Amino acid sequence: MRQEYGRSLIEILGVLAIGAIMTGASIAMYRQIRATQIRTIANAEIEQIIKNAKILTGAHGTYEGLSVDYLVKSGAIKNAAAPLGGDDWSVTPSFDGSYFSINLTNLSSGECEYFEIKQPTWANSVLINGVEVDGTSHCFSTKTNLISFIVK
């Protein structure tokens, strides 16, 4: 009787299928980790923008005149690129200059939900699509979300 060596086609296909499943799962995990890291970095960048804005306007005692352009020209931020979302973002002082808001536009639902769930400690309040965060979701499923961080 002769012994056979090697594997059958079914065994090879099984190994390949397991490898494909593991690869697919690792790619999905990588995307999720990457998205979380981008949001964490954006959170830190916004916090740094707030600190720099407070330092720049501390001598005046008011936030009047504060804008993205002012922060870029003063060297508080490197460029006018948004930390997260679309490039149409803004820094807007209140009418009386007692507080300001950082407004991020074109956020995905995942980015919106991140700031809705993990409300930053450096913001006095957070508005999502014009509504203050109150425990219910105000995020849109499309990439049209607007978040405003109010800082006093």
Summary of the structure (lengths in Angstrom):
residues: 152
radius of gyration: 23.7
end to end distance: 87.2
largest distance: 96.2
contacts: 385
relative contact order: 0.12
helix: 42%
strand: 16%
